[in-house]
């Protein structure tokens, strides 16, 4: 292949139609991110009646060595102050049959705080954060740092406990849940 034809292989065409450049705003970003499937996790924190939690697709490993997790939480949601107050959180990886629970922790149905924990069995590991008994996996963390940026806070957690389940997981894409394995 000549150098000229090699260069043409990498020509960039201007996008047209639905692929054309769109105005960058919150709705546009949400629409773009809906195309990306994400693992569903239920973030839990607190004790007794002060428990709170949220459903997220933003939990991931920051580092494997040392073991650190990262999760982003909306600054206006009730979960962040509880995470900060107690200095802990648990990333409960949702299993294939946790769609109802994921919706509860997402605030659907109007449940808030400790009410979101109804209908499931909970335990604790090292940090004291609530752990979903039948989670696909649970990653127990102590808060290492909270970085507030724009509408969300980036919460860094030092992993202090891990629990494994024998099941698949739940993925969220384009407004729908999908079960993987299990």
Protein Blocks (a to p, Z undefined) as FASTA:
>chain_A
ZZklmmmmmpccddehjlpccdddfklmmmmmmmpccddddddedehjlbccdddfkbcc
fbfbdcdddddddfkbmklmmmmmnopacdddddfklmmmmmmmnopohiahjllmgoia
cdddfnopacdfklfbdcddddfbdcdehjbccdddddfbdcdddddddddeehiacdee
ZZ
